[in-house]
Amino acid sequence: MADLNETVTDSLAARYLKLAGVVRELAGPLSDEQFWAKPFAFGNSFGHLVLHLTGNLNYYIGARLADTGYVRDRPREFTEAAPPAKTEVLKKFDEAVEIVVRTMRSQSAEDWTREYSATGADAKTRFDMVLQCATHLHHHVGQMMYLAFELTRSA
């Protein structure tokens, strides 16, 4: 029988991997131009949302829990003027998700309740931060669903 730590880790890892798969599936049919297009006067492009999620995961989990040394430039996530190719952005996103999963799998039951602190975070424990990042990812995947639909419906 699996213990609670294993159950929590496996469930969270499965959620992150599933959502990363949804991002890839939604991005698949988009050209590089569509990936960076803003179909609405407000909001962000699909590509900028992926940059944002990559930065979020690399900072809050990568840098703060896994000590990767990642330095975040949050404003640039939304304003990247020279956007890289879609494949490069998705590769970095996948790498960020891999760091999250690897970091979660390295946590002991006691690690989950250890104090957490980071600029811009209101999480009190490591578990709280990993959960917040998962819900943040899910929120933006919902936005990406609408963006992908709008970008491909007339194509």
Stockholm file with secondary structure:
# STOCKHOLM 1.0

chainA/1-155         MADLNETVTDSLAARYLKLAGVVRELAGPLSDEQFWAKPFAFGNSFGHLVLHLTGNLNYYIGARLADTGYVRDRPREFTEAAPPAKTEVLKKFDEAVEIVVRTMRSQSAEDWTREYSATGADAKTRFDMVLQCATHLHHHVGQMMYLAFELTRSA
#=GR chainA/1-155 SS CCCHHHHHHHHHHHHHHHHHHHHHHHHTTCCHHHHHCCSSSSSCCHHHHHHHHHHHHIIIIIIHHSCCCCCCCHHHHHHCSSCCCHHHHHHHHHHHHHHHHHHHHTCCTTGGGSBCCCTTCCCCBHHHHHHHHHHHHHHHHHHHHHHHHHHHTTC
#=GC SS_cons         CCCHHHHHHHHHHHHHHHHHHHHHHHHTTCCHHHHHCCSSSSSCCHHHHHHHHHHHHIIIIIIHHSCCCCCCCHHHHHHCSSCCCHHHHHHHHHHHHHHHHHHHHTCCTTGGGSBCCCTTCCCCBHHHHHHHHHHHHHHHHHHHHHHHHHHHTTC
//
